[in-house]
Amino acid sequence: MSLGDRVGLERDVARLIERITRRGPEAGDAEARDRILADVARWQAEHNPPFGRLAAARNARFDAGPDGWPALPTDVFRHTRVATFPSEADVRVFQTSGTTSGARGAHPFSDLSLYDVAAKAAAALHLFPGDGPPSLVMLVAPPDEALDSSLSYMLGRFVEWFAEDVTWALASGAPDPARIEAAIAGARGRPVAVLGTSFALAALDEALDHGRKFPLGPRGLVMQTGGFKGRRRELAPDEMRTQLARRFEIEPSAIVAEYGMTELSSQLYAPRGSIEAGLEAYVVPGWVRAQPVDPVTLAPVPDGEEGILRLDDAANVGSVVSIQTADRARRLPDGRIVLYGRLPGATPRGCSLAIEEVMRTRT
Amino acid sequence: MKAGEEIALDPASALARTIDRVERAGAALRGVRPARIDAALASAAAMLLDPTSPLGKQARATIPARAGLSSEGVEWALETTLEVLTPIAIADARAALEALDRSYVATPVRLSGIVLAGNVFSAGIRPIAWSLLCRVPGIVKVATTDAGLSELFALALTIADEEIGAAIGVVQFSRNEPELLDRIASAADVLSVHGSQQTITDVRARAPATTEIVTHGHGLGAVLVGQGALTADADVKALVASIALDVAAYDQRGCLSPQVVLVERGGAVSARELARRLSEDGLAAIARTMPRAALSTLEGATQVRWRGVAQALGELFEGDGWSVAYEADGAIRSCPLLRNVAVHEVRSLDDALVRLAHFGAHLKVLAVAPASLRSEMTSQLPPGLAPRLCAPGRMQRPPLEAATDGVVPWQGLVRLAGRA
């Protein structure tokens, strides 16, 4: 591995992020971003074997803009190592949660500094935009109890970057209302931010009487992330927002949605009030390209049309810069992204049994 | 109620009448000479095989759209399904059945029920044929999405021999009417259930304890190629054509379709080269004579995703309507079917058996080449693994008397008593 190349690329990406952050939440420089994306992708094709094979098979052209090279399907993270460095250099390996298909995806890191730069910048722009240090209540496992969770890691870093104090409010995997109440009382008027998975927030709501409230104060906010995988009942986004606003006595506009993936280093946020037809509209940070593509041809679809989301994250220097998700998405004319859930795998009509189904029934 | 008539106004009464009619026809069936049953089966099959006969025409006009296969794919499936009902093939099956009589007194049960899923259009032919071969009248429940072949076969039987045809009643109702299925399960001595694990679980839970349940769940096939099959070029060429046929049949959606090809390391042709030739020679050729049906957007998207992963993990050889992934000795993963198959290299036959053992009872058929290895495999299969062993190219063409899902085809249709 050419360490010098990687260090140089990471420095370029960090500078881009810094420049964008300085200029504000709407800032972007697509040309500069795409130039860096191309540099990183070209380098990764030589140092990341799965991406190199995919790029060669698809006749990648790194001088033709991001549409000139392929994006690695997220499924690949479940089947092989996706990294530009050997496993001995790993300092952290984030893993996806268990899925219906069994194996968990893994995203190794040899250095988390660029991840930190990207995560801090996106959160500073869209989650905590200059409101002063809040008191944080976390509805996820703390980082030392969930070493393989990128969400726990990121929220743990938030404490250091943005907060005065924190309460980790999960007890045996379930939200503990008493801890939340104690955290709010202890904040003594400072804004309180509750950050957690949609799953945990819904579980909290279901477990409590309607009358029990957690007033977060005038500058309080809730950050929710993730879906409802495995839950008995899914909630529509606006239903979820209404419930959260009532429970925490905040305006629905004080609810921020986060879209992150284990396979990425950057996050998208739907900041206060960024709603489109009842759904969160996510702002794409200037160092990330979010492009819905046709699910069959993988060609970009025009703005306004639904496709599956391709993400090019410049901060993913250590693994792969271009990720093909199966998340259905639409890009609005202003560049924000609206998500519509995951494109299911087709079940061809017939009596053939999928291999992963076989493995599941036998374990 | 006639065969194929839909249950409409009073489904429960209509079903009861059908069961009653079929049971009465059963009394006559039990008195019929076996040769007459055999002749009726052969005649009905011949009618459907003949594209100029009214029923043959109807089958070809209606089934392709309903079955989701190309017309060439349906034709192939019709020919290979009905080829087991030629007089010679029936005689072989009859001989296997009569061999029972040397050790036991085999007595037919009163009534069989055959529950078919709507997924593979030809699945009803064998269970209907075996019910009649055993002189057992049968109620055939087809799914609402059924393509109609069972119905046409029952009609052909009636045309061939009215008395024998009357012993088969085809009924159609939705899975949302379980009480109707309960009636069949209560009336029948044996229920042959084809469908998903969920369907089988549901039927088992509702059936009376006295009804024997013979299950035919979803499953998969695999191909094992030993070094010995990879020497002469002519052999490799034939092998590639045969595996391609197994993959292309039913667009790989059948429970006898191969999802993976395991190739023993060390042959004159490498696993990677076999994968390339399977794509460029085998599947490309068969796409011209028996094209794949059009894919839905979802199927296309699933296929694209799988192919992308294949390109990242190994090498992909693809064409318009098929692909072969070469993934060396990587873990076997699900393929999207629809003529997308994976080739893996195995260090040894023991390595292959370890990999196949994971499939357990779900592995329904294992094509093995060369023939000598097939004989060897018969005694080496690990416990719990009971696939039908066959030559490549024969995965979807089991003989009529072949065991299916580890049981003989007359399972539950006859009761055995010891000879005095």
Interface residues (C-beta under 8 A of the other chain):
Chain A: P50 F51 R53 L54 A57 R58 P70 L72 P73 D75 V76 H79 T80 S101 P295 V296 T297 L298 I308 Q324 A326 L343 P344 G345 A346 P348 R349 G350 C351 S352 L353 A354 I355 E356 E357 V358 M359 T361 R362
Chain B: G68 A117 G118 N119 V120 A123 H194 G195 Q197 G217 H218 G219 L220 Y250 D251 Q252 R253 G254 C255 S257 Q259 V260 S296 T297 L298 E299 G300 A301 T302 Q303 V304 R305 W306 G308 V309 Q311 A312 L313 G314 E315 L316 G330 A331 I332 R333 S334 C335 P336 L337 L338 H358 F359 G360 H362
